[in-house]
C-alpha cells in the first residue's frame, strides 16, 4: 500500500505518542503514598499489655526552635577529618567540644523537601542544623552517584548534646530523609505522613527510656501505616512483622514500668525493645525507600521499544519520503502475516507472563486486560517486522551508496551541514543537566548561527554570483541544472516551487535592484537584532533567571503606563502584520478581537485606558475574554469553511490560501489573548521575522522544503524560550488556563495552558503550512515538510528517554531531567496534532 510521506509520518508520531505515554506511566507511577489523603488523626497511644497507659498525646518538644544552615555541595570530608580543621575550624571545634552530633547523610532519590519549621517561645534549647544538599567530586562537579557526590555532612549543634570532654564519636551514616522525622519529633510535631525517614536515635539517646520508646513507637506506627496503604500483602513484610513484635514487647515493658518495677529486668527489656524498634525502623525505611524510587521498568522498556522502532522506521524511510513523489510503499499485511511476527508475538507473550508472575509490586502493563496488553505486544512485534522489512528492502534494492554511487556532483550546502550538526548537537546536549537547565542558550546560538549562514549565502550570491554551484532538488542525489521552467506565467524554482518574486538567474541574486536588493542584504541582520531584543525581554533558565530584565521592569506597578502604551502598539502591529491576507470579514473580526484583548487586560488591572489614572474597579475580565473567544472561533470557522470549499470548487487556489491564513490568524488572536501583556512584543517580533524571512530570504534564495522546515522548527523552539519558558515546571503560566473561565474546567484549562506555553512552536508550524501552500507548486511539498517536521521532533524525544533511563538514579533526576521529560512528551503530543493538520491540508490540496 502506498502512503504519502505526511500520512506515514503522522501515523508514526501518533504511535510514538503512545510509546512515550507508556514510558511516562512507568517512569512516573501512580503516587506511592496516599498518606496525605488521610484525615487528621490523633497520635497513636502507647502500647499496653493488660495495663492502661494514659500517654496518648505527643511527647513534649526537645527544642524551642531550629535554624537550618544549608550549604551547597558540602561534602562530608569538608567538615570531618583533616580538611574540616583547615576549611571549617569553628565547626570542628564544636564537634570536638561535644555539644553536637555528627552524621554523614546519604542523598538518594526521592529527596524530601525540608519541612516547614514552627517557632515556639519556650523548657528548652535551640538547635542549629548544618547540612549540605549533596557533595562534589574531586574535580568540583556534582550530579552523578559517586561516594564523594552522594555523601554530605550533617551536624546538629545544641547544648542538649553536651558530652564529656574527649568523648569523640565518629559520624553515623543516615539518610537525608531521616532529618524530617527527627526534626518533627524534636519540635513536638507529628511526623509528616508521607515521610519515609526514621528517627536519628542519637538525638533522643539522652532522654528517659520511656520517652525513647515512645518516640520510636510513633515513628514505626507512621511507617507501618504507609506500608499498609501501599503494599497489599503488607502482613508478610519483614518490617511489619518486626513492628508487631516490638509493639508487643513494648506493651510488656509498659506493664512492668507502671508496676514501678525498677529492677534490672525492666532495663534489659527496655534495651531489647529499643533494639527491636530500631531494627523494625531500618527494615521499614528500606522497604519504603525502594518502593518510593521504584520504576516500572517493564512499562518503560515497552514504551522505549515502541519509540525506537518508530524512529528507525522514519530514518529508513528518508530516501522514499523525500523523493520526487514523496510516497512510501508501506506493506501493511506482509509483516503481520510473516513467521517472524508470530515468533516475536509468542516471545513477547511469554516474557509478559513471566514478568507479571514474578513481579511482587504492581506493574501497569500487568494490570491491563490481556486484550489490551496483547494489542501492545502485537504492535511492537509488527513494528519490529516492518523495521526488518525496511532494512532488507533497502539493501536488496541497492540504494546503499556503496552499491549504487550517485553520478551527480551535488554536495551539502552550509545550511545542510548546519541543520545536521545543530540537530545532532542539541540531541547530545540533553545528556547534561546544565545544558538542560540552560537549553535556551542552545537555541539562541543555533538561530544566531543560522542568520549568519544565511547572510553568507546572500552575500555570496549577490556579489560573487556563485553560478557554478549546482542547485539541489528534493530528490535524493539529484541536481537542478540551473534552467528555470515557466509555469502559469511565473517562475518555477528548483523543487517545483511556484515563485513569483525570484530573479531571472536561478543561482544568483544579481537581478535584484533598488530597495528590494538592500532589504535582502539587511534581512539577516534585522532578524538578529529582533532576536537580541527578545533575549532582553525575559531572563530564563537557572544561571541568569535572577537578573532584572525588561519584562520585570514593565510588569512593575510603577511602569503600568509604559506597559499600556507597549501593549496598544503591539496589538496594532499584530493587526497590520496579519490582516493583509485575510478576508474583509476576518479583518473586522480581528480588529474587534484585538480591541477586546486590550479591554480584557484593562479589566483585570494589567493596563490602563488613556482616561484612567489607576485601576480601581478590577474584575476577572470574563465578559471581555469571552468576547474575544467569539471572534477567535469566528475567524477559525471562516478559515475552515474556505479550506473545505476547495474540495468542492476544484483548483480554487485563492480560497485555500486565504482559508489557511485565516486559521493562522485565529491562532495569533488566541495567543495574543493568552500571553501576558509584556510578552505581546514577542508575538509581534515573531510575525515580523516571519514576514522578513518570507519576503527577503526564502523566496529569493529558493530554499528547499527540508531547509525551510528546519528553519521554522528552530525558530519555533527559540520563541518557546523567548516567551520566558524554561525546562522547569515553575515557569508554566497556569493563569492562561483560567482566561475567560469563572470556574475550573479541566479540559479547557489544559488546552489553554498548553497552547499558551507552546504558542511559539505552534504558530511557526502553522506559518510553515501557509508558506508552502502559497509558494510551492509541487503537490508533495507539504507531505515532505510533514515528514521532516516529524523526524526532527521525534529524534530528541527518542534519544532523551534512553538517556533518562540510564540516568534514573542521578541526583538531579527529579529536579532537572524529569521536568524536561514532561516537556518533551507534551511537545511530541503537539507535534502529532501539527502532523495531522499537515496531512489534512495536504489531502485538501490533493483533491483540489
C-alpha positions, 0 to 999 in steps of 0.5 A: 500500500502506498502512503504519502510521506505526511500520512506515514509520518503522522501515523508514526508520531501518533504511535510514538505518542503512545510509546512515550505515554507508556514510558511516562506511566512507568517512569512516573507511577501512580503516587506511592503514598496516599498518606496525605489523603488521610484525615487528621488523626490523633497520635497513636497511644502507647502500647499496653499489655493488660495495663492502661497507659494514659500517654496518648498525646505527643511527647513534649518538644526537645527544642524551642526552635531550629535554624537550618544552615544549608550549604551547597555541595558540602561534602562530608570530608569538608567538615570531618577529618583533616580538611574540616580543621583547615576549611571549617575550624569553628565547626570542628571545634564544636564537634570536638567540644561535644555539644553536637552530633555528627552524621554523614547523610546519604542523598538518594532519590526521592529527596524530601523537601525540608519541612516547614519549621514552627517557632515556639517561645519556650523548657528548652534549647535551640538547635542549629542544623548544618547540612549540605544538599549533596557533595562534589567530586574531586574535580568540583562537579556534582550530579552523578552517584559517586561516594564523594557526590552522594555523601554530605555532612550533617551536624546538629549543634545544641547544648542538649548534646553536651558530652564529656570532654574527649568523648569523640564519636565518629559520624553515623551514616543516615539518610537525608530523609531521616532529618524530617522525622527527627526534626518533627519529633524534636519540635513536638510535631507529628511526623509528616505522613508521607515521610519515609525517614526514621528517627536519628536515635542519637538525638533522643539517646539522652532522654528517659527510656520511656520517652525513647520508646515512645518516640520510636513507637510513633515513628514505626506506627507512621511507617507501618501505616504507609506500608499498609496503604501501599503494599497489599500483602503488607502482613508478610513484610519483614518490617511489619512483622518486626513492628508487631513484635516490638509493639508487643514487647513494648506493651510488656515493658509498659506493664512492668514500668507502671508496676514501678518495677525498677529492677534490672529486668525492666532495663534489659527489656527496655534495651531489647525493645529499643533494639527491636524498634530500631531494627523494625525502623531500618527494615521499614525505611528500606522497604519504603525507600525502594518502593518510593524510587521504584520504576516500572521498568517493564512499562518503560522498556515497552514504551522505549521499544515502541519509540525506537522502532518508530524512529528507525522506521522514519530514518529508513524511510528518508530516501522514499519520503523525500523523493520526487513523489514523496510516497512510501510503499508501506506493506501493511499485511506482509509483516503481520502475516510473516513467521517472524511476527508470530515468533516475536508475538509468542516471545513477547507473550511469554516474557509478559507472563513471566514478568507479571508472575514474578513481579511482587509490586504492581506493574501497569502493563500487568494490570491491563486486560490481556486484550489490551496488553496483547494489542501492545505486544502485537504492535511492537512485534509488527513494528519490529517486522516492518523495521526488518522489512525496511532494512532488507528492502533497502539493501536488496534494492541497492540504494546503499551508496556503496552499491549504487554511487550517485553520478551527480556532483551535488554536495551539502550546502552550509545550511545542510551541514548546519541543520545536521550538526545543530540537530545532532548537537542539541540531541547530545546536549540533553545528556547534561543537566546544565545544558538542560537547565540552560537549553535556551542558550542552545537555541539562541546560538543555533538561530544566531548561527543560522542568520549568519549562514544565511547572510553568507549565502546572500552575500555570496550570491549577490556579489560573487554570483556563485553560478557554478554551484549546482542547485539541489532538488528534493530528490535524493542525489539529484541536481537542478541544472540551473534552467528555470521552467515557466509555469502559469506565467511565473517562475518555477524554482528548483523543487517545483516551487511556484515563485513569483518574486525570484530573479531571472538567474536561478543561482544568483541574486544579481537581478535584484535592484533598488530597495528590494536588493538592500532589504535582502542584504539587511534581512539577516541582520534585522532578524538578529537584532529582533532576536537580541531584543527578545533575549532582553525581554525575559531572563530564563533558565537557572544561571541568569533567571535572577537578573532584572530584565525588561519584562520585570521592569514593565510588569512593575506597578510603577511602569503600568503606563509604559506597559499600556502604551507597549501593549496598544502598539503591539496589538496594532502591529499584530493587526497590520502584520496579519490582516493583509491576507485575510478576508474583509470579514476576518479583518473586522473580526480581528480588529474587534478581537484585538480591541477586546484583548486590550479591554480584557487586560484593562479589566483585570488591572494589567493596563490602563485606558488613556482616561484612567489614572489607576485601576480601581474597579478590577474584575476577572475580565470574563465578559471581555475574554469571552468576547474575544473567544467569539471572534477567535472561533469566528475567524477559525470557522471562516478559515475552515469553511474556505479550506473545505470549499476547495474540495468542492470548487476544484483548483480554487487556489485563492480560497485555500490560501486565504482559508489557511491564513485565516486559521493562522490568524485565529491562532495569533488572536488566541495567543495574543489573548493568552500571553501576558501583556509584556510578552505581546512584543514577542508575538509581534517580533515573531510575525515580523521575522516571519514576514522578513524571512518570507519576503527577503530570504526564502523566496529569493534564495529558493530554499528547499522544503527540508531547509525551510522546515528546519528553519521554522522548527528552530525558530519555533523552539527559540520563541518557546524560550523567548516567551520566558519558558524554561525546562522547569515546571515553575515557569508554566503560566497556569493563569492562561488556563483560567482566561475567560473561565469563572470556574475550573474546567479541566479540559479547557484549562489544559488546552489553554495552558498548553497552547499558551506555553507552546504558542511559539512552536505552534504558530511557526508550524502553522506559518510553515503550512501557509508558506508552502501552500502559497509558494510551492507548486509541487503537490508533495511539498507539504507531505515532505515538510510533514515528514521532516517536521516529524523526524526532527521532533521525534529524534530528541524525544527518542534519544532523551528517554534512553538517556533518562533511563540510564540516568534514573538514579542521578541526583538531579533526576527529579529536579532537572531531567524529569521536568524536561521529560514532561516537556518533551512528551507534551511537545511530541503530543503537539507535534502529532496534532501539527502532523495531522493538520499537515496531512489534512491540508495536504489531502485538501490540496490533493483533491483540489 
